[in-house]
């Protein structure tokens, strides 16, 4: 039985087919993953082959995501597993309380004044707090999270713009993405959980140092409902010769020959 995600979506997606399509048109390097929150710990622990972190180790959300995308783990956590409020607040496992909002921990590290640090905290987009006790991440193709809240896909800039072209092929919309700097997970999975909108980020220092994000990678987080139309859009673009990888035409030759292959 398919359960609803946090947006009330109960559709049964063919994630195997979706990931095959993304790999066909984008040649992804890392595994697309799902993230789902659970109202109770028992619900999370009922996920097939769920792993739990060592209770004696405090980890970052970046590492939770990283272990899933690189190693293939289906990993379940609660706030007790996370290293601090910054990780938990973004995904709605910790309140955005006064201590968190003060920015005290970032003062003199990432930002030059306490006012700047507090402004950064206020700029972060976080999932609402109070409805969920636990969270799990798993490769989309595993089928263990039957309907994730959001999907995370890491791509190079060239893959990312091609993905967005596929997203915009039908039902066009201009997308605007934010950059809070450090804590960029607020721009990706935090924003996607809060708004239900596709959210692109430039992963931050912590994501790269602790989560294994590569130097040339960007991240899109979005509910699964967008993915079938993305794959269809990529297919249609491919039919008119607009494909990834994008071949370099050359700096000194007229573009008209190349353009005519797509525009006629």
Secondary structure, DSSP 8 states (H G I E B T S, - for coil): -----TT-------HHHHHHHHHHHH--SS--EEEEEESSHHHHHTSTT-EE--TT--B-HHHHHHIIIII---EEEEGGGBSSHHHHHHTTSS---HHHHH-GGGBTTTBSSHHHHHHHHHH-----SSS-SEEEEEEGGG--STT-SEEEEEEEHHHHHHHHHHHTSSS---------SSSGGGTTHHHHHHH-S-EEE---HHHHHHH---TTEEEEEE-GGGHHHHHHHHHHHHHTT--SS-----SSS-THHHHHHHH-
